Amino acid sequence: PMREIWPCADGWVRFALRGGESQAPSLAALGAEVGDPALTEQDWTTFRPDAGSTDVLAGLEEALGAWFLTRTKAELHALAQATG
């Protein structure tokens, strides 16, 4: 399974990466914000972290982890509110 607690620029945040049609729009927006192919090329409508390959999951964790470290909790909170 994917990690859910991530270090960020000023502490820690909880973010659970889940897929499916209801999550696809916000995950696509996050992928565009991060700008990493691991996130922008992922089909979020069919993504299931419990069924993904370890290579895909590792790529997603690497991209998200690096990006989270560049953002503060307040910035992440604002983005979460903006993207639902």
C-alpha positions in Angstrom: 0.0 0.0 0.0 0.9 3.6 -0.5 2.2 5.8 2.4 -0.3 8.2 3.9 1.9 10.4 6.1 4.3 12.6 4.2 7.0 15.1 5.3 6.5 18.6 3.9 8.4 21.8 4.1 7.2 22.7 7.6 6.1 19.4 9.2 3.9 16.5 8.1 0.7 16.0 6.2 -1.7 13.2 5.7 -2.6 12.4 2.1 -4.0 9.1 0.9 -3.7 8.4 -2.8 -6.8 6.7 -3.9 -8.2 6.3 -7.4 -11.6 5.8 -9.0 -13.9 8.1 -10.9 -14.8 10.3 -8.0 -11.1 11.0 -7.2 -9.9 11.3 -10.8 -10.5 15.1 -11.3 -8.7 16.1 -8.1 -5.8 13.7 -8.8 -5.5 15.0 -12.4 -5.3 18.5 -10.9 -2.6 17.4 -8.4 -0.7 15.7 -11.3 -0.7 18.9 -13.3 0.5 20.8 -10.2 3.3 18.4 -9.5 4.2 18.1 -13.2 5.8 14.7 -13.0 5.0 12.1 -15.7 4.4 9.5 -13.0 1.3 11.5 -12.0 0.3 13.2 -15.3 0.2 10.0 -17.3 -1.6 7.9 -14.7 -5.2 6.9 -15.5 -6.8 7.8 -12.2 -10.2 6.4 -13.0 -8.8 2.9 -12.9 -6.0 3.4 -10.4 -6.0 1.1 -7.3 -3.0 1.3 -5.0 -3.7 -2.2 -3.7 -3.5 -3.6 -7.2 -0.7 -1.5 -8.7 2.8 -2.7 -9.6 5.5 -1.9 -7.1 7.4 0.1 -9.8 4.4 2.3 -10.5 3.7 2.8 -6.8 7.4 3.6 -6.2 7.3 6.2 -9.0 4.2 7.9 -7.6 5.7 8.0 -4.1 8.9 9.4 -5.3 7.2 12.2 -7.3 4.8 13.1 -4.5 7.4 12.9 -1.8 9.7 15.3 -3.6 6.9 17.7 -4.3 5.5 17.6 -0.8 8.9 18.7 0.6 8.7 21.9 -1.4 5.3 22.9 0.0 4.1 24.1 3.4 1.1 22.7 5.3 -0.8 25.9 4.5 0.0 25.7 0.8 -1.1 22.1 0.7 -4.3 22.9 2.6 -5.1 25.7 0.2 -4.6 23.4 -2.8 -6.7 20.6 -1.2 -9.6 23.1 -0.7 -9.2 24.4 -4.2 -9.3 20.9 -5.8 -11.8 19.2 -3.5 
